Amino acid sequence: MTHIRFKSTSTIQAATSPNESTRRIELTPWDLQMLLVDHIQKGLLFFKPTPSQEEELQGSSVIDHLKTSLSRTLDIFYPLAGRLVMVENDDDKSTSFFVDSNNLGAQFVHAVADDVTVADILDPIYVPDIVNSFFLMNGILNHQGTSKPLLAVQVTELVDGIFIGCTLNHCVVDGSSFWHFFNTWSEISRGNNIDHTSQSHPIFQRAYFDGIIDFPLHIPFHHNEISDERSTPPPLKQKVFHFSKKKISQLKAKANAEMGTNNISSLQAVLGHLWRSVVRNRRCSANQEAHYHVVVGMRQRIQPPLPEEYLGNAVLLGTVTTTVENLLEHGLGWVASQINKVIASQTVKEGRKCIQDWVKAPKISILGGVTPNALITGSSPRFNVYGNDFGWGRPIAVRSGAGNKFDGKLSVFPGVEEGSMDFEACLSPETLQAMIDDSEFIETFAS
């Protein structure tokens, strides 16, 4: 059995501490609803740098180089070196949270998997369980950011590769912010100068919510009422389904032709195709309800719009509900159009209303809180995943950790080839095997 050897643990701080006036960053409803779920865990697999490439890394080892460049990145993303602060409000027995950019530091761990190769990660039918060991803070909930680092990085050396796994507190970042941080770190690592005046630097201001909500928010949250026990999930496996640019184009054309429209996007067509396949292979009864939860980016759906560089959560969950019979009797076009309608319904007006309604009646998501017979898709094929060159070449694969995994979780990433997509599907072994054996489904994806 393969074991991970942990060689060193370091605390990485920003080289300069932020001004007192910018230390406190309020949490919005989109942030606070993440208090009781896991951190975001995403990582990249690289081939090991050659001796000549390693010599070019400013004369230091890969590990020392990554530590130095991470510290420089935290100069820009300084809240990630801070901690959450919880304030108990005696007047109404509520709780408030904010980020204190106190520069207590991020955690950095150097690990080694002596007998694991790149092929051991990429070749198996299912994602090997050891990938979960490439991430830190497994089982730690976001509200524990009051005492745990908001950012934890594990760099694991393989026989012929390196895996850089990042764990980030989901109360502080969403997928867009996560990859903005990763992109900036890799850019600094490969020698590009980025400072606070750069157009791509993160934006922390909460003034965009003026007139919508008042900070700090008071919520009925009591950490001493939260059980530390985690329920044991049923056996689950993960498989990466790769859709080529050609196959995606065919699915999109088919969906739009069936509906006599051109409004259905490539992603919506693939989501509809996956949903029908999963439901068909789960062998559900015809009258059972089926749900698809789609994470919708809200940066451009509030007024004024949030800049893409905004650091924080800016997503809503749109839900399509139908019956298994309805889903399977209708064609791909109808299913994809239902997803399209739900996404389109998340307007500026609806985004503002959801924020205001949440303040009146806060609802905090919990692990395993997704309805039965449901799928939920997170991440995005638009994120810059394969541009993360740290100085010795582009990544060869992206993988996620154990955080927020349950039966029905799909994570979508861009594929290595331009225009392709990868879906990391977390499902029961029986469902995944049935999908692999399903000729109708198998014809539409590569590998």
N, C-alpha and C positions, 0 to 999 in steps of 0.2 A: 504493500500500500504506500502510495506516495505521500511524503510529508513535506511541509513547507518549513524551511529553516529561516528563522528571523535573526538577521545579522546585527541590525542596529535600529534604534528608535530615536528620532530627533524632533525637537520643536523648532519649527521654522517661523520666524517673525518677519514682519515688514521691516525694512531698514530704517524707515522713519515712521513715527507714530502720527496719527491724524490730529488735526486741531480739535480742541475741546468742542468747538461749535459744530463740528461735523461728526462727532463720535456717536451720537444717538440717531438710530434709524428706526422709524416706526414700522410696525407690521400691519398689513392691510388684511381685509377679509380673505383674500385669495391666499395670503401667507398663513394666517391663523388656522384655516381649516385643515392644514397639514400637520398640526401638532401631534396627532396620535398615529401617524403613519411612519414608514421607514424613510431613511435618507435616499437620495438619488445615488445610484452606483453604476457608473459607466467606465469602461476602460478600453485601451487600445493595445493591440498586439503588434509588435515590430520584430523584424529580424535584428539580431545583434549587430552593432556597428563593427565595421572592420577595424583592424589596428590603425590604419591610416585615418579613418573617420574619427576614431576616438582621440587621436592626437590633435585633431583640429578643434576639439571642444575646449578651447581656451586653456589647453595644457592640463586639464583636470580629468579625473575619472568620470564616467557617465553619471554615477550617483552624486558625486560632489557638484558636477555641472548642473544637474537637475535641482539640487537643493539651492544653489545660488540663483538660478533663474526663477525658481519658485518664490524666493524672498523678494526678488525684484518685481515679480508679478503681484505679490501681496502689497507692494507699495501702491499699486493702482487699485486692486480689489481689496482694499484694507478691511472692509467689514468681515471678510472671510477669515481673518485672523482674530476675530473677536468672539464674543459669547452672547447667548440670549440672556436677557434679564427678565425675571418674573416679579411683578409687583402685585401684592395683595391689597385690594381696595376695601378698606374697612367700612366705608360709607354704604356700599351696596353689596358687600360680600362677594365681589367679583374679582377677576384677575386681569392684569394687562401684561403684555409682552413687548419688548423692543430689543434691537440689536445694539449692544455696546461694543463699539470698535476699539476695544481696549488693548489690542495687539498682544494678547496672551499667546497667540500663535496657532499654527496648524500642525497637525501630526504628520510626520514623514517616517515611513518604515521601509527599510531595505531588506528584502527577503530573497531566498534562493529555493528553487525547485530543481534539485540536482539531476533528476532523471526524467524530466518532462521536456518534450520537444514541441516545436511549433506544430508539427504534424499531429501530435497527441491532442492538441486543442482543436484543430481544424478538420481532421479526417473522420472522426466518429460520426455516426448517424445523429446522435444526440449530443448536446453540449455537455462535456464531462463535468462531473460535480466539483472537480478541483478548481474550476474557474471561480466558484464562490469563495475559495480561500485566497483569491487575489485581491480581495477587498477587505477593508477594515470596518469596524463598528456594525457588524452583522447583529441584528436584533435590538439595536439601539433606536429608540423613537426620537422624533425631532424635538419634542419638548425637553429632552435631556440635554439639549444644547446649552442649558444654563450651567452645566459643569463639564460637558464634553466639547471637544473641538468642533467647530462648524465645518471644517475641512480636514479630511484625513486622506493621505496619499500613500499607497503601497506600490513600490516598484519591485517587481519580482523577476529575477533573472532565471531564464530557462536555459537548457543546453545550448540552443541556437537562437534564442529570442529574448525579448524583454516585454513585459506587460506592465503598463502604467495604469493603475486602477485608482479612480478618484471617487471618494464618498463625500457628498455635500449635503448639508442640512436643507431639507425640502421646504422649510419655513422661510428660507433666505433666498433660494433660487428655484426657478423652474428649468425646463429643458433648454430654453433659449439662453438664459443666463449661465447655465452650466457649460454649454459649448462655447459661449463668448469667453468665459474664463479659460477653458482648455485651449481655445484658439490663440488667446493672448499669451498664455504661458509658452506654447510651442513657438510662437513668433519670437518672443524674447530669447528663448533657448537657442534658436538658430541664428541669433546675432542681430536681430532688428531692434532698433531703438523705439520704444513706446513710452510716452510719459503722460502726465496728467492733462496736457494740452491737446493730446491726440484726439481726433474726431471719433475714434473707436473706443475711447475710455468709457468705463461703466458710469451710469447715472443713477444716483441714489435718492434724489429728491422725491418727496411725497406731495409736493405742491400740486401735482396733477389731480389730486383727489380733493382739492379745496372746493367747497360748495357741495360735495357729495357725502363725505363723512368727516367726523371730527375725531382727531387723535388726542390721547391714546384710546383705543377701543376697550370697553369693559366686557368681558365674557365670563360665563359661568364655568370656569375651569378650575378644578381642584386636583392637583397632582397626587395628593395622598389618597385619593379614591381610585386611583388607577392601579390595576393589578399588574405585577411584573411577570406573571405567568403568560406564556404564549401557547396558544392551542397548536396541536400537532396537525399540520395539513395532510391531506391524503397524498399518496405517492404521485409526484408530478415529474415530467420530463420537459426538456426544452429542445426545440429543433429550429434551426435557421432555414427558412424557405427563401430561396433567391429567385426573384422575378427579373428577367432580362428586359431591356428597353423595348425589344420587339414584342415580347409577350404582353407587356404593360400596354403598349400601343394597341394591340389587338383587343384586349379586354375593354379599353376605353372606347374604341370604335364600336364594339359590339353593344356596350351599355347605352351609348348615345343613339345608335341606330334603332335599338328596340324602343326607345322613348321618343324618337323623332326630335332630338334636341342636340345641342353641343355644350350643354352646361355642366355635364358630369366630368369631373376631373380624373386624371390618371389615378390618384390616390383613392378617390371615392369608388372607382371601378374595382380596384384591387381589394379594398375593404369589403365591398359587397360580395365579391367572389369568395374571399376567405370566410366571411360570415356564413354563407350558404353551405360551404364545405364542412365547416366545424359543426354546424347544427345537423347536417345530414349524417355525419359520422359519429355524432354523440348518440344517435338512435333515440331521439326524443319522441314523445307521443305528439300526435298531430295538433291537439288542442292546447298544448303547453305554450306558455308565453316565452318569447325569445327577446333578449334585450341587447342592444349594441350601444355602449357608452364611448363617445368620441371626444377626446380632449381638443378643445377649440381655442386657438390663440386669440387673446383679447387686446393685444397691444394697439391694434388699429381699430378696435371696436369700442373705445371710449372716447370721449370728447373733452379736452383736446387729446389727440392720440398720444400714446406712450412711445417714446423712441425705442428702437430695437435694442439700444444699449442699456435700457432700464434694467436695474438689478432687482429682482424680486419675482414673485409669481404673477402671471397675468394670463390665466387660463380658466375656462369654464368647461363643464362636462355637459355635452349635448347627448340626449338619449333617444334612440329609436326603439319603439316597442311594437311587436307584432306577434302573430302566432307562428308556430313551426310550420303548420300547413300553409299559411299565407306566404311564408318566406320561401318554401320549396316549390310551391305551385307557380309562383311568379318567376319571371326570368331575371337575369342579372341586372338588366336596365332598371326594372322596378325597384329592386333592392337598393341599388346604388343611388337612385333618385330619392329614396327615403332618407338616406344618409345626407345627400346634398341639401335637402329641405331643412333638416335639423341644423346643419352648419350655417346655412343662410339665415336661419331665424335668430341667430345670436347677433343681433344688431346693436348699434350704439345705445339705443333706448333700452334694450333688454339687458345689456351689460351694466348700465347704470342702475337699473331696477334690481338686478340680482345682488349688487353690492349693498344697496340700501336695505333690501329685505333681509340680507344676512346680518346686518348690524342689529336689526330689530329682533331677530330670532337666530342667533349663531348656531351653526351646525358644523360640528367637527367630524371629519371623516375618520373611520376606524379601519384597521386592517381586517380584511375578510368581509367588509361591509357591502360588497357588491352583490346584487341580487342573483339568485341561482339562474343557471342556464344563460349566462351573460358573457359577453366579450367586452373588453375595454382596450382601446389602442392609445398608447402613449408615444412620446418622442415624435420625430418628424423626418421625412426624407429630405427636407430642405436644410437641415443642420450641416455645418461644415465639419464633417467627421474625418474625411481622408486627406484634408489639407493640413493636418497636424503633424508637420515634420519638425522634430526637435533638434535636428542637425545631422541626422544620419539616414534620412529617407522617410518616405511616407508609411503610414500604418498598413498592415495587410488584413486586419480584421477588427471589428468592434464587438465587445461582449458586455453584458450587464451582470450585476451581482444578484444576490438572493433577495434584496430589498423589494418589498411591494409585489412579490410574486404570488400568484394564486391561479387556480384553474380558469383560464380564459384571458390571461394577460398577454397582449401582443405588443411588442415594441418594434417600431418601424424605423429603419435607418436607410440612408442612401447606400447603394451597393458600390463596390469598388469601381465598376465600369460606369461611366457617365450615363445617367438616365435610368439605371437599374435601381431596384429596391430590395432590401433584406428585411424579412419579418422574423423576429425571434418569438416563437410561439411557445407559451407555457401552458401545457394541457396534460390531461391524464395520458399515461402510456397507451391505453387502449384507443383513445381518440386519435393520437398521433399515428399509431400504426395503421388505423383504418384510413386515415388521410393518405398515408404513403401507398396503401393498396388501392386507393380510389382512382381509377383511370380517368374519370372526368376531371378530377383535380390535378392529377400528376402531370397531365399534358400541358398545363399552363405555367409551370415553373421550371427553371433550369437547375439541375443538380439536386 
